[in-house]
Amino acid sequence: MKKEPAIGHFVDDEEKEIVEAVESADFHPVSVLTPDLRAQYEAAAHATMNERRVKISLRLPESDLLRLKARALREGMPYQTLINSILHKAVS
């Protein structure tokens, strides 16, 4: 059986308290996603997906693309979806 690494260094007492709370058996995560908020997100996603899509070609500096891919990975989405989202916000 693989043993989880122990966290032995904390930035401050608050960080230590948070880690101990999350690792305790009493921890139960709470979602802030209400049914109304979920419905709003789903409606926005459906509206976006029903729009006609046009394929384009775009040249970016490699460093920007690598940072976009890293951010998309952190946010749990494909990098092209992230680029589309950023462009949509910029023109809206």
N, C-alpha and C positions, 0 to 999 in steps of 0.2 A: 504494500500500500504506500502511495506517494504522500509524503508529509508536506503540508503547506509551509512556505517560508515564514518565519516569524518577523514581525515588524519590530525592530528594536530601537529605532530612532524616530522621534517625533519633532515637528517644528516647534510646537508649543503644547500646553496642557489641553487646549480646546481640541486640537487635532487628535491627541491621544484619547480624549473622551469620545470623540466621534468614532474612531476606529474600534474602540472597545464596545461601544453601543451597537455598531453594525455587526461585529463578530459575535455578539452575545446570542444566546438561544431565544431571547425574548424579542429580538428584532423582527418587525414585520413592516416591509416597505409600504408606503401609502402613495397611490397614484393621484396626481392632480388633474388627470384627464377625466373630466365630467362627461356624462352622456351628451349634454348640449355642446360642449367643446369638441367632442369626437364627431358629432353630426356636422359641425361647421367645417372641420378639417376634411371630412369625407365629401361634403358638398363642393369645397374648393378643389379637391383632387379630381372629382368627376368633371367639374367645369373645365379644368385644365386639360384633362385627358381627351375631352370631346372636341377640342379645338383642332383645326387642320394643322398638321406639322409640316414644316418645310426644312429640307436638308440643306445645310450650309457647310462651307469649309472655312476654317479659321486658323491663322498662324499665331502662335503664342510663344513667348520665350520659354525655353524648357524649364527654367527654374520656377516660373509661374505655374506651369502645368503640374510639376512635381508637388508644389505647395497645395494646389487645388486637389490633387489626388489624396494627399495626406489629410487635408481637412475633411474631404468626403468620407474617408475611411473612419476618422474620428466620429463623424456624425452618422455613420452607418448607412450611407447611400452611395449609389454609383456617381462617379465624378461628373459625368455628363448631366445628370439630374441636378447636381449642385450648380454647375455652370448655368444651366437653364434657369434655375431659381434666382441666381444672382442677377442675370440679365433681366429677368422678369421684374424683379424689385427695382432695378435701375430705371426701367422705362415706365413703370406704373406711377 
